[in-house]
Amino acid sequence: MKKVESYLKERYGEGGEVKVEFEGKEITGVMYGDDECFEMNDFYQYLLTKDTLYKAFYEIPNDNDDLGSLDYENPTDLEDVTEYYKEYVV
C-alpha cells in the first residue's frame, strides 16, 4: 500500500486522518482528494486504510456548492478500489 499512498500524496498532497462510519462499521484511515474528484455527477474522496483503498462517495445537496461543509465522516457509499489501483495505477 506504500505505492498507493505515495501516488495519492503526489497527486493530492498530504491527507488528513478521519474516522468514517458506513453501514454500522467505523473505518479509520487517511482521506485524500480535492474538489475535482467526480465520477460522472458523483463526488468522492479516497480513504486509505492499512490494507484497503476506498472511494468514499458523498451527496452534495442541490442548494450547496461548498464542498467543505459536507459530512466527510458519513459517506453515502464506499467502493473498494484497492485491486484496481494496485493493478492499473501504481
RAWOPE-V179648 format. One line per field, one symbol per residue. ss: DSSP state (~ for helix, > for strand, _ for the rest). phi: phi as a letter, one per 20 degrees, with the letter a starting at -180 (. if undefined). psi: psi as a letter, one per 40 degrees, with the letter a starting at -180 (. if undefined). Layout:
ss->???
phi->???
psi->???
//
This chain:
ss->_~~~~~~~~~~~___>>>>>>>__>>>>>>>>_____>>__>>>>>>>____>>>>>>________~~~_______>>>>_~~~~~~~~_
phi->.fffffffffednfecfbdddblnddcdadecqbfdecdldeebcecddgcbddedecedggecdeffefefecfebccfdgfgffeddd
psi->eddddddddddeahihhihihhfeihhhahhiaaeeghhbehhiihhhadeihihhiihhidehegeeeigeegieihhhedddddddd.
//
